[in-house]
Amino acid sequence: MTVDGAFMWALILLLFSAMLTLIRLLAGPTIPDRAVALDSMTTTTAGAMVIYGVVTRQAVFIDVALVYAVLSYIATLYIARYLVKKRIGIAERPEGETS
Amino acid sequence: MNFEELFWVLQAMVALGLLVSAIAAIRFKNLISAVIAMAVFSLILSLEFYILQAPDVAIAEAGVGAGLTTAMYLLAIKNTTDEEVVE
């Protein structure tokens, strides 16, 4: 197997694991599950984009992965701020229990 | 595996992901879940532009899809309600 073949298999396996996180996004019962699935899928896909840039040997393709990694962080931050404001996914403490 | 085979395998996976995430974005009743599914749709669409050798379009799609629309939809939902209301 050549080096390019190894990179191609790595790319396909990364996208396959992104599909597995898509299953969690469909099935996840709570909203924090889905937010974490989105974040994990974005990170995996950014890695796949870098490997695709290596396979095609074009340095421009690395920039897309950089931009997506920075912007997905902002999207996750907004979702997390919403969840904190609405107190979604925070367990209610029983009465009388401190901190 | 040569590059041609890799291209078609990637196209098949991207098409499957686009279909699944679009249907999820339509069918979810909780609006936050729908916004998250739409962010995933935008991510996979950006990957499709990227595979079709258009990295500048992919950067624009990433900026609009991940940054702008998610933030604006969440701001709108924060000021109204997050469950779908059928009148």
Backbone of each chain as ProteinMPNN parsed JSONL, in Angstrom:
{"seq_chain_A": "MTVDGAFMWALILLLFSAMLTLIRLLAGPTIPDRAVALDSMTTTTAGAMVIYGVVTRQAVFIDVALVYAVLSYIATLYIARYLVKKRIGIAERPEGETS", "coords_chain_A": {"N_chain_A": [[0.85, -1.208, 0.0], [0.586, 2.155, -0.883], [1.736, 5.426, 0.315], [-0.162, 7.364, -0.253], [-2.443, 5.765, -0.532], [-2.797, 4.924, 2.097], [-3.414, 7.363, 3.313], [-5.819, 7.881, 2.017], [-7.471, 5.819, 2.963], [-7.491, 6.54, 5.638], [-8.875, 8.932, 5.48], [-11.412, 8.057, 4.598], [-12.174, 6.495, 6.775], [-12.27, 8.437, 8.781], [-14.418, 10.003, 7.885], [-16.382, 8.083, 8.097], [-16.53, 7.776, 10.865], [-17.521, 10.274, 11.448], [-20.071, 9.953, 10.408], [-21.029, 8.163, 12.287], [-21.227, 9.806, 14.557], [-23.254, 11.346, 13.577], [-25.393, 9.608, 13.812], [-25.682, 9.644, 16.588], [-26.518, 12.252, 16.835], [-29.031, 12.106, 15.643], [-30.368, 10.31, 17.325], [-29.984, 11.157, 19.92], [-31.316, 11.761, 23.113], [-31.424, 14.149, 24.63], [-30.835, 17.744, 24.399], [-28.142, 18.682, 24.998], [-26.694, 16.322, 24.323], [-26.968, 16.381, 21.538], [-25.679, 18.758, 20.92], [-23.034, 18.204, 21.665], [-22.573, 16.147, 19.865], [-22.646, 17.584, 17.458], [-20.381, 19.223, 17.797], [-18.309, 17.327, 17.98], [-18.558, 16.138, 15.48], [-17.878, 18.262, 13.795], [-15.186, 18.668, 14.463], [-14.06, 16.21, 13.682], [-14.59, 16.301, 10.927], [-13.072, 18.501, 10.168], [-10.503, 17.494, 10.523], [-10.625, 15.527, 8.505], [-10.757, 17.191, 6.287], [-8.195, 18.336, 6.307], [-6.665, 16.045, 5.759], [-7.59, 15.471, 3.212], [-6.573, 17.671, 1.844], [-3.881, 16.997, 2.026], [-3.829, 14.705, 0.444], [-4.551, 15.658, -2.125], [-2.527, 17.463, -2.441], [-2.66, 20.319, -2.265], [-2.211, 23.416, -0.912], [-4.129, 25.29, -0.367], [-6.383, 24.073, 0.541], [-6.05, 23.544, 3.205], [-6.649, 25.866, 4.522], [-9.423, 26.082, 4.567], [-10.141, 24.171, 6.451], [-9.017, 25.338, 8.72], [-10.545, 27.758, 8.964], [-13.066, 26.622, 9.346], [-12.742, 25.267, 11.752], [-12.361, 27.393, 13.565], [-14.808, 28.8, 13.3], [-16.8, 26.95, 13.963], [-16.386, 26.7, 16.607], [-17.441, 29.103, 17.555], [-20.162, 28.708, 16.98], [-20.788, 26.508, 18.635], [-20.326, 27.726, 21.064], [-22.399, 29.62, 21.169], [-24.655, 27.927, 21.278], [-24.161, 26.676, 23.718], [-24.308, 28.852, 25.465], [-27.015, 29.471, 25.22], [-28.123, 27.129, 26.311], [-27.228, 27.288, 28.959], [-28.544, 29.607, 29.795], [-31.266, 28.906, 29.649], [-31.205, 26.86, 31.436], [-31.064, 24.157, 30.585], [-30.507, 20.703, 30.682], [-29.244, 20.724, 33.107], [-28.886, 19.22, 36.181], [-31.405, 19.06, 38.628], [-30.994, 19.937, 41.999], [-31.642, 18.034, 44.984], [-33.807, 19.077, 47.734], [-32.312, 20.943, 50.401], [-29.735, 20.057, 50.044], [-26.388, 21.124, 49.93], [-24.267, 22.93, 47.757]], "CA_chain_A": [[0.0, 0.0, 0.0], [1.381, 3.388, -0.935], [1.404, 6.409, 1.352], [-1.436, 7.983, -0.63], [-3.512, 4.837, -0.206], [-3.025, 4.975, 3.548], [-4.133, 8.606, 3.619], [-7.21, 7.773, 1.539], [-8.239, 4.991, 3.909], [-7.699, 7.331, 6.859], [-9.937, 9.897, 5.174], [-12.714, 7.381, 4.569], [-12.54, 6.082, 8.139], [-12.668, 9.639, 9.527], [-15.788, 10.379, 7.512], [-17.28, 7.076, 8.653], [-16.776, 8.093, 12.285], [-18.425, 11.427, 11.452], [-21.421, 9.415, 10.224], [-21.462, 7.568, 13.564], [-21.711, 10.883, 15.418], [-24.555, 11.766, 13.039], [-26.406, 8.737, 14.436], [-25.943, 10.164, 17.943], [-27.302, 13.481, 16.698], [-30.427, 11.758, 15.365], [-31.007, 9.532, 18.382], [-29.742, 11.688, 21.254], [-32.579, 12.19, 23.708], [-31.416, 15.519, 25.144], [-30.175, 18.715, 23.527], [-26.683, 18.64, 25.143], [-26.174, 15.226, 23.502], [-26.888, 16.787, 20.133], [-24.654, 19.801, 20.788], [-21.729, 17.539, 21.701], [-22.436, 15.425, 18.598], [-22.287, 18.58, 16.441], [-18.997, 19.658, 17.993], [-17.414, 16.224, 17.63], [-18.612, 15.937, 14.031], [-17.121, 19.339, 13.161], [-13.75, 18.418, 14.655], [-13.675, 15.083, 12.833], [-14.604, 16.701, 9.529], [-11.92, 19.384, 9.93], [-9.368, 16.594, 10.31], [-10.765, 14.91, 7.191], [-10.416, 18.201, 5.286], [-6.728, 18.448, 6.261], [-6.119, 14.869, 5.083], [-7.891, 15.614, 1.787], [-5.581, 18.611, 1.332], [-2.618, 16.279, 1.871], [-3.943, 13.76, -0.675], [-4.526, 16.385, -3.392], [-1.313, 18.296, -2.462], [-2.945, 21.737, -2.495], [-2.156, 24.043, 0.418], [-5.311, 26.141, -0.153], [-7.437, 23.314, 1.198], [-5.854, 23.549, 4.654], [-7.265, 27.084, 5.06], [-10.846, 25.832, 4.828], [-10.228, 23.466, 7.732], [-8.742, 26.332, 9.774], [-11.707, 28.639, 9.118], [-14.2, 25.893, 9.91], [-12.479, 24.972, 13.17], [-12.602, 28.604, 14.362], [-16.215, 29.22, 13.286], [-17.647, 25.985, 14.663], [-16.247, 27.027, 18.03], [-18.408, 30.161, 17.865], [-21.509, 28.135, 16.963], [-20.95, 25.719, 19.855], [-20.392, 28.666, 22.187], [-23.747, 30.188, 21.22], [-25.595, 26.905, 21.758], [-23.909, 26.453, 25.143], [-24.852, 30.0, 26.195], [-28.472, 29.307, 25.268], [-28.469, 26.056, 27.249], [-27.017, 27.774, 30.321], [-29.566, 30.595, 30.129], [-32.534, 28.221, 29.883], [-30.93, 25.78, 32.387], [-31.382, 22.86, 29.99], [-29.448, 19.725, 30.891], [-28.639, 20.873, 34.432], [-29.661, 18.392, 37.105], [-31.957, 19.771, 39.779], [-30.534, 19.37, 43.272], [-32.7, 17.81, 45.978], [-33.92, 20.125, 48.744], [-31.473, 20.826, 51.566], [-28.354, 19.689, 49.723], [-25.618, 22.331, 49.65], [-23.223, 22.901, 46.732]], "C_chain_A": [[0.881, 1.252, 0.0], [0.964, 4.335, 0.18], [0.073, 7.077, 1.037], [-2.609, 7.081, -0.31], [-3.83, 4.843, 1.277], [-3.777, 6.233, 3.932], [-5.592, 8.534, 3.174], [-8.051, 6.924, 2.483], [-8.491, 5.748, 5.199], [-8.824, 8.329, 6.663], [-11.312, 9.248, 5.216], [-13.136, 6.964, 5.976], [-12.941, 7.278, 8.992], [-14.089, 10.044, 9.178], [-16.793, 9.356, 8.031], [-17.559, 7.362, 10.131], [-17.629, 9.347, 12.415], [-19.865, 10.973, 11.258], [-21.924, 8.778, 11.524], [-21.919, 8.657, 14.538], [-23.025, 11.454, 14.909], [-25.677, 10.9, 13.6], [-26.733, 9.226, 15.843], [-26.774, 11.437, 17.865], [-28.768, 13.164, 16.424], [-31.09, 11.156, 16.587], [-30.986, 10.23, 19.73], [-30.977, 12.238, 21.928], [-32.565, 13.643, 24.163], [-30.65, 16.44, 24.201], [-28.658, 18.768, 23.758], [-26.023, 17.486, 24.405], [-25.962, 15.681, 22.066], [-25.827, 17.858, 19.934], [-23.259, 19.189, 20.788], [-21.504, 16.756, 20.417], [-22.036, 16.377, 17.481], [-20.829, 18.98, 16.562], [-18.018, 18.566, 17.58], [-17.386, 15.985, 16.131], [-17.812, 17.015, 13.311], [-15.622, 19.103, 13.277], [-13.263, 17.285, 13.755], [-13.599, 15.496, 11.368], [-13.464, 17.665, 9.206], [-10.656, 18.549, 9.729], [-9.417, 15.929, 8.954], [-10.397, 15.897, 6.089], [-8.902, 18.357, 5.164], [-6.142, 17.268, 5.509], [-6.416, 14.925, 3.588], [-6.932, 16.601, 1.129], [-4.226, 17.957, 1.149], [-2.673, 15.378, 0.644], [-3.849, 14.499, -2.01], [-3.322, 17.308, -3.512], [-1.607, 19.742, -2.849], [-3.069, 22.417, -1.136], [-3.378, 24.907, 0.693], [-6.346, 25.418, 0.685], [-7.265, 23.287, 2.712], [-6.574, 24.747, 5.276], [-8.733, 26.876, 5.4], [-11.012, 25.143, 6.177], [-9.982, 24.423, 8.899], [-9.962, 27.194, 10.041], [-12.859, 27.886, 9.768], [-13.991, 25.583, 11.377], [-12.765, 26.182, 14.04], [-14.091, 28.913, 14.438], [-17.112, 28.245, 14.026], [-17.555, 26.196, 16.169], [-17.249, 28.1, 18.43], [-19.826, 29.594, 17.929], [-21.77, 27.329, 18.239], [-21.083, 26.611, 21.08], [-21.786, 29.265, 22.316], [-24.761, 29.18, 21.749], [-25.417, 26.687, 23.256], [-24.454, 27.612, 25.978], [-26.365, 29.917, 26.318], [-28.851, 28.257, 26.307], [-28.275, 26.505, 28.691], [-28.124, 28.736, 30.728], [-30.903, 29.933, 30.436], [-32.413, 27.102, 30.905], [-31.402, 24.429, 31.856], [-30.21, 21.922, 30.234], [-28.737, 19.869, 32.21], [-29.503, 20.115, 35.422], [-30.14, 19.24, 38.276], [-31.465, 19.11, 41.057], [-31.728, 19.113, 44.195], [-32.678, 18.91, 47.037], [-32.949, 19.87, 49.881], [-30.032, 20.46, 51.26], [-27.581, 20.953, 49.338], [-24.477, 22.03, 48.698], [-23.057, 21.524, 46.126]], "O_chain_A": [[1.808, 1.37, 0.801], [-0.011, 4.097, 0.893], [-0.73, 7.33, 1.936], [-3.656, 7.554, 0.131], [-4.995, 4.776, 1.671], [-4.673, 6.192, 4.775], [-6.486, 9.048, 3.847], [-9.2, 7.258, 2.773], [-9.561, 5.63, 5.795], [-9.632, 8.55, 7.564], [-12.257, 9.796, 5.785], [-14.31, 7.065, 6.331], [-13.838, 7.171, 9.829], [-14.877, 10.389, 10.059], [-17.924, 9.709, 8.367], [-18.689, 7.209, 10.594], [-18.382, 9.483, 13.379], [-20.78, 11.531, 11.863], [-23.116, 8.847, 11.826], [-22.891, 8.461, 15.267], [-23.822, 11.981, 15.685], [-26.781, 11.388, 13.838], [-27.893, 9.23, 16.255], [-27.629, 11.682, 18.716], [-29.655, 13.864, 16.912], [-32.252, 11.451, 16.867], [-31.828, 9.965, 20.589], [-31.638, 13.11, 21.364], [-33.596, 14.313, 24.092], [-29.915, 15.985, 23.325], [-27.924, 18.891, 22.777], [-24.908, 17.636, 23.905], [-24.928, 15.41, 21.457], [-25.147, 17.877, 18.908], [-22.398, 19.598, 20.009], [-20.379, 16.695, 19.92], [-21.193, 16.042, 16.649], [-20.117, 19.069, 15.561], [-17.019, 18.838, 16.913], [-16.34, 15.67, 15.564], [-17.138, 16.726, 12.322], [-14.876, 19.309, 12.32], [-12.198, 17.377, 13.145], [-12.68, 15.104, 10.649], [-12.942, 17.651, 8.091], [-9.833, 18.86, 8.868], [-8.383, 15.772, 8.305], [-9.803, 15.516, 5.08], [-8.377, 18.496, 4.06], [-5.225, 17.443, 4.706], [-5.601, 14.484, 2.778], [-6.521, 16.398, -0.013], [-3.49, 18.308, 0.228], [-1.705, 15.284, -0.11], [-3.163, 14.045, -2.925], [-3.103, 17.888, -4.576], [-0.894, 20.326, -3.665], [-3.913, 22.052, -0.317], [-3.653, 25.233, 1.847], [-7.094, 26.038, 1.44], [-8.229, 23.033, 3.435], [-7.052, 24.67, 6.408], [-9.234, 27.414, 6.387], [-11.906, 25.482, 6.951], [-10.645, 24.338, 9.933], [-10.377, 27.354, 11.188], [-13.551, 28.424, 10.632], [-14.936, 25.625, 12.166], [-13.338, 26.049, 15.121], [-14.598, 29.25, 15.508], [-18.086, 28.66, 14.654], [-18.497, 25.918, 16.912], [-17.842, 28.031, 19.507], [-20.602, 29.949, 18.817], [-22.832, 27.447, 18.85], [-21.837, 26.314, 22.007], [-22.305, 29.409, 23.424], [-25.62, 29.521, 22.562], [-26.397, 26.53, 23.984], [-24.997, 27.399, 27.062], [-26.937, 30.24, 27.359], [-29.78, 28.457, 27.09], [-29.07, 26.146, 29.56], [-28.595, 28.698, 31.865], [-31.6, 30.338, 31.367], [-33.409, 26.451, 31.22], [-32.048, 23.657, 32.566], [-29.055, 22.293, 30.022], [-27.723, 19.209, 32.433], [-30.712, 20.338, 35.498], [-29.385, 20.032, 38.84], [-31.507, 17.888, 41.192], [-32.699, 19.869, 44.194], [-31.668, 19.589, 47.22], [-32.765, 18.725, 50.295], [-29.181, 20.547, 52.145], [-28.049, 21.753, 48.528], [-23.805, 21.005, 48.816], [-22.216, 21.334, 45.247]]}, "seq_chain_B": "MNFEELFWVLQAMVALGLLVSAIAAIRFKNLISAVIAMAVFSLILSLEFYILQAPDVAIAEAGVGAGLTTAMYLLAIKNTTDEEVVE", "coords_chain_B": {"N_chain_B": [[-6.239, 1.674, -3.803], [-7.268, 4.222, -5.911], [-7.396, 7.741, -6.906], [-9.771, 8.305, -8.209], [-11.641, 6.356, -7.318], [-11.694, 7.058, -4.623], [-12.883, 9.575, -4.824], [-15.526, 8.949, -5.655], [-16.444, 7.4, -3.516], [-16.374, 9.309, -1.472], [-18.271, 11.103, -2.482], [-20.604, 9.552, -2.306], [-20.83, 9.193, 0.492], [-21.128, 11.844, 1.332], [-23.514, 12.553, 0.064], [-25.334, 10.846, 1.328], [-25.127, 11.79, 3.978], [-26.023, 14.45, 3.662], [-28.703, 14.051, 2.909], [-29.758, 12.723, 5.189], [-29.308, 14.603, 7.262], [-30.766, 16.797, 6.362], [-33.411, 15.837, 6.345], [-33.642, 15.383, 9.077], [-33.433, 18.008, 10.061], [-35.816, 19.042, 9.189], [-37.747, 17.427, 10.438], [-37.421, 17.487, 13.226], [-38.986, 18.337, 16.281], [-38.27, 19.929, 18.407], [-36.898, 23.129, 18.471], [-34.26, 23.902, 18.902], [-32.875, 21.552, 18.476], [-33.437, 21.323, 15.763], [-32.025, 23.512, 14.755], [-29.426, 22.701, 15.343], [-29.261, 20.449, 13.699], [-29.414, 21.751, 11.266], [-27.017, 23.127, 11.289], [-25.287, 20.978, 11.035], [-26.042, 20.16, 8.476], [-25.146, 22.343, 6.981], [-22.43, 22.075, 7.446], [-21.847, 19.649, 6.097], [-22.544, 20.368, 3.534], [-20.653, 22.304, 3.021], [-18.432, 20.64, 3.001], [-18.978, 19.249, 0.676], [-18.734, 21.264, -1.355], [-16.051, 21.619, -0.998], [-14.947, 19.159, -1.763], [-15.558, 19.273, -4.437], [-13.599, 20.905, -5.434], [-13.704, 23.686, -4.832], [-12.562, 25.731, -2.861], [-12.881, 28.39, -1.976], [-15.612, 28.967, -2.095], [-16.371, 27.101, -0.224], [-15.261, 28.192, 2.082], [-16.826, 30.516, 2.349], [-19.365, 29.364, 2.716], [-18.901, 28.012, 5.098], [-18.471, 30.162, 6.84], [-20.952, 31.532, 6.742], [-22.783, 29.468, 7.365], [-21.912, 28.141, 9.779], [-21.259, 30.252, 11.516], [-22.975, 32.662, 11.192], [-25.821, 31.987, 10.632], [-26.492, 30.096, 12.597], [-26.054, 31.536, 14.991], [-27.879, 33.645, 14.65], [-30.381, 32.375, 14.401], [-30.471, 31.202, 16.922], [-30.536, 33.465, 18.549], [-33.032, 34.475, 17.801], [-34.715, 32.364, 18.627], [-34.259, 32.443, 21.33], [-35.628, 34.71, 22.096], [-38.249, 34.03, 21.629], [-39.958, 31.102, 21.585], [-38.971, 27.703, 22.25], [-40.243, 25.444, 21.411], [-42.044, 23.865, 18.807], [-44.934, 25.436, 17.629], [-48.181, 24.636, 16.802], [-50.861, 26.057, 15.263]], "CA_chain_B": [[-7.312, 2.658, -4.055], [-6.779, 5.424, -6.586], [-8.117, 8.96, -6.549], [-11.129, 8.227, -8.767], [-12.486, 5.594, -6.387], [-11.872, 7.876, -3.408], [-13.842, 10.637, -5.134], [-16.904, 8.457, -5.663], [-16.815, 7.003, -2.153], [-16.675, 10.542, -0.728], [-19.547, 11.644, -2.959], [-21.706, 8.756, -1.76], [-20.998, 9.475, 1.92], [-21.637, 13.207, 1.489], [-24.923, 12.572, -0.337], [-26.102, 10.215, 2.411], [-25.166, 12.698, 5.128], [-26.883, 15.595, 3.344], [-30.106, 13.615, 2.957], [-30.157, 12.416, 6.569], [-29.358, 15.798, 8.116], [-31.854, 17.667, 5.91], [-34.668, 15.28, 6.864], [-33.664, 15.621, 10.526], [-33.702, 19.427, 10.32], [-37.236, 19.32, 8.968], [-38.656, 16.647, 11.267], [-37.284, 17.693, 14.666], [-39.987, 19.244, 16.824], [-37.59, 20.91, 19.242], [-36.276, 24.02, 17.501], [-32.81, 23.902, 19.086], [-32.401, 20.375, 17.751], [-33.504, 21.608, 14.329], [-30.914, 24.412, 14.425], [-28.195, 21.902, 15.351], [-29.266, 19.631, 12.482], [-29.106, 22.619, 10.132], [-25.569, 23.382, 11.324], [-24.647, 19.793, 10.453], [-26.297, 20.219, 7.03], [-24.238, 23.337, 6.402], [-21.076, 21.5, 7.488], [-21.67, 18.648, 5.047], [-22.598, 21.084, 2.255], [-19.329, 22.905, 2.854], [-17.529, 19.55, 2.608], [-19.27, 18.94, -0.725], [-18.05, 22.293, -2.147], [-14.621, 21.386, -0.837], [-14.572, 18.017, -2.593], [-15.683, 19.695, -5.839], [-12.467, 21.786, -5.756], [-14.036, 25.109, -4.729], [-12.327, 26.046, -1.444], [-13.363, 29.721, -1.589], [-17.047, 28.817, -1.805], [-16.481, 26.348, 1.031], [-15.0, 29.116, 3.197], [-18.006, 31.371, 2.502], [-20.434, 28.544, 3.284], [-18.562, 27.751, 6.497], [-18.705, 31.377, 7.621], [-22.379, 31.826, 6.855], [-23.538, 28.387, 7.982], [-21.558, 27.849, 11.167], [-21.242, 31.441, 12.351], [-24.081, 33.625, 11.158], [-27.209, 31.518, 10.735], [-26.711, 29.452, 13.895], [-26.174, 32.566, 16.021], [-29.097, 34.442, 14.488], [-31.535, 31.54, 14.757], [-30.515, 31.021, 18.377], [-31.017, 34.73, 19.133], [-34.475, 34.557, 17.566], [-35.416, 31.38, 19.455], [-34.15, 32.868, 22.728], [-36.638, 35.726, 22.364], [-39.62, 33.522, 21.468], [-40.117, 29.835, 22.291], [-38.158, 26.696, 21.583], [-41.036, 24.304, 20.955], [-42.828, 24.213, 17.635], [-46.328, 25.673, 17.993], [-49.094, 24.455, 15.672], [-52.095, 26.762, 15.598]], "C_chain_B": [[-6.725, 3.874, -4.751], [-7.709, 6.591, -6.311], [-9.557, 8.957, -7.045], [-12.083, 7.499, -7.822], [-12.751, 6.386, -5.119], [-12.923, 8.953, -3.635], [-15.273, 10.121, -5.064], [-17.356, 7.989, -4.293], [-17.182, 8.229, -1.331], [-18.001, 11.128, -1.171], [-20.719, 10.875, -2.373], [-21.933, 9.079, -0.291], [-21.584, 10.865, 2.131], [-23.111, 13.271, 1.122], [-25.794, 11.97, 0.757], [-26.237, 11.154, 3.606], [-26.055, 13.885, 4.89], [-28.348, 15.224, 3.475], [-30.568, 13.427, 4.395], [-30.292, 13.697, 7.393], [-30.46, 16.749, 7.664], [-33.194, 17.162, 6.433], [-34.776, 15.516, 8.361], [-34.001, 17.069, 10.828], [-35.159, 19.754, 10.099], [-38.091, 18.669, 10.04], [-38.548, 16.914, 12.759], [-38.321, 18.679, 15.171], [-39.365, 20.293, 17.724], [-36.735, 21.81, 18.349], [-34.766, 24.086, 17.669], [-32.198, 22.697, 18.37], [-32.411, 20.615, 16.253], [-32.362, 22.528, 13.905], [-29.597, 23.645, 14.388], [-28.121, 21.033, 14.098], [-28.958, 20.483, 11.263], [-27.634, 23.008, 10.114], [-24.81, 22.203, 10.735], [-24.834, 19.773, 8.944], [-25.334, 21.184, 6.357], [-22.798, 22.832, 6.39], [-20.857, 20.527, 6.338], [-21.735, 19.306, 3.669], [-21.267, 21.761, 1.969], [-18.301, 21.846, 2.437], [-17.733, 19.175, 1.143], [-18.607, 19.966, -1.659], [-16.553, 22.045, -2.153], [-14.152, 20.241, -1.72], [-14.641, 18.378, -4.069], [-14.69, 20.787, -6.199], [-12.826, 23.261, -5.753], [-13.815, 25.568, -3.292], [-12.824, 27.421, -1.029], [-14.853, 29.696, -1.277], [-17.236, 28.077, -0.484], [-16.224, 27.253, 2.225], [-16.211, 30.014, 3.432], [-19.143, 30.608, 3.156], [-20.168, 28.241, 4.76], [-18.847, 28.978, 7.352], [-20.17, 31.657, 7.829], [-23.092, 30.745, 7.656], [-23.21, 28.189, 9.445], [-21.662, 29.09, 12.035], [-22.552, 32.189, 12.365], [-25.44, 33.0, 11.432], [-27.475, 30.857, 12.087], [-26.919, 30.495, 14.986], [-27.484, 33.327, 15.892], [-30.345, 33.64, 14.821], [-31.626, 31.365, 16.269], [-30.968, 32.293, 19.068], [-32.518, 34.852, 18.962], [-35.228, 33.608, 18.472], [-35.368, 31.788, 20.92], [-35.238, 33.872, 23.082], [-38.063, 35.222, 22.186], [-39.771, 32.232, 22.27], [-39.372, 28.759, 21.537], [-38.927, 25.423, 21.265], [-41.894, 24.749, 19.793], [-44.296, 24.322, 18.023], [-47.18, 25.526, 16.735], [-50.419, 25.087, 16.038], [-53.278, 26.157, 14.848]], "O_chain_B": [[-5.789, 4.491, -4.242], [-8.689, 6.457, -5.578], [-10.449, 9.518, -6.409], [-13.191, 7.967, -7.56], [-13.867, 6.397, -4.599], [-13.75, 9.221, -2.763], [-16.141, 10.773, -4.483], [-18.521, 8.158, -3.934], [-18.162, 8.216, -0.586], [-18.778, 11.601, -0.342], [-21.722, 11.475, -1.985], [-23.075, 9.224, 0.144], [-22.435, 11.056, 3.0], [-23.884, 13.962, 1.786], [-26.855, 12.503, 1.081], [-27.319, 11.298, 4.176], [-26.775, 14.308, 5.794], [-29.141, 15.959, 4.062], [-31.634, 13.908, 4.781], [-31.262, 13.866, 8.132], [-31.039, 17.447, 8.497], [-34.017, 17.945, 6.907], [-35.857, 15.814, 8.87], [-34.769, 17.344, 11.75], [-35.695, 20.651, 10.75], [-39.055, 19.272, 10.511], [-39.48, 16.604, 13.502], [-38.522, 19.735, 14.571], [-39.86, 21.417, 17.806], [-35.935, 21.313, 17.556], [-34.05, 24.302, 16.691], [-31.145, 22.803, 17.741], [-31.509, 20.17, 15.543], [-31.792, 22.355, 12.828], [-28.751, 23.89, 13.528], [-27.055, 20.89, 13.501], [-28.317, 20.012, 10.323], [-27.059, 23.198, 9.043], [-23.82, 22.383, 10.026], [-23.915, 19.419, 8.205], [-24.775, 20.887, 5.301], [-22.038, 23.112, 5.463], [-19.819, 20.562, 5.677], [-21.063, 18.861, 2.738], [-20.805, 21.793, 0.828], [-17.414, 22.116, 1.627], [-16.779, 18.826, 0.448], [-17.985, 19.581, -2.649], [-15.877, 22.233, -3.164], [-13.098, 20.325, -2.35], [-13.87, 17.851, -4.871], [-14.904, 21.522, -7.163], [-12.315, 24.02, -6.576], [-14.787, 25.775, -2.565], [-13.159, 27.624, 0.138], [-15.306, 30.321, -0.319], [-18.148, 28.385, 0.283], [-16.874, 27.117, 3.261], [-16.588, 30.255, 4.578], [-19.814, 31.13, 4.046], [-21.094, 28.216, 5.571], [-19.393, 28.865, 8.45], [-20.6, 31.979, 8.936], [-23.909, 31.05, 8.524], [-24.114, 28.079, 10.274], [-22.108, 29.002, 13.179], [-23.177, 32.342, 13.414], [-26.142, 33.42, 12.352], [-28.549, 31.03, 12.663], [-27.829, 30.374, 15.806], [-28.134, 33.625, 16.894], [-31.267, 34.158, 15.452], [-32.719, 31.378, 16.836], [-31.697, 32.234, 20.058], [-33.211, 35.287, 19.882], [-36.261, 33.975, 19.033], [-36.304, 31.523, 21.674], [-35.722, 33.899, 24.214], [-39.005, 35.922, 22.558], [-39.72, 32.26, 23.499], [-39.158, 28.873, 20.33], [-38.324, 24.419, 20.885], [-42.413, 25.865, 19.782], [-44.844, 23.426, 18.663], [-46.943, 26.198, 15.731], [-51.041, 24.692, 17.024], [-54.408, 26.62, 15.001]]}, "name": "protein", "num_of_chains": 2, "seq": "MTVDGAFMWALILLLFSAMLTLIRLLAGPTIPDRAVALDSMTTTTAGAMVIYGVVTRQAVFIDVALVYAVLSYIATLYIARYLVKKRIGIAERPEGETSMNFEELFWVLQAMVALGLLVSAIAAIRFKNLISAVIAMAVFSLILSLEFYILQAPDVAIAEAGVGAGLTTAMYLLAIKNTTDEEVVE"}
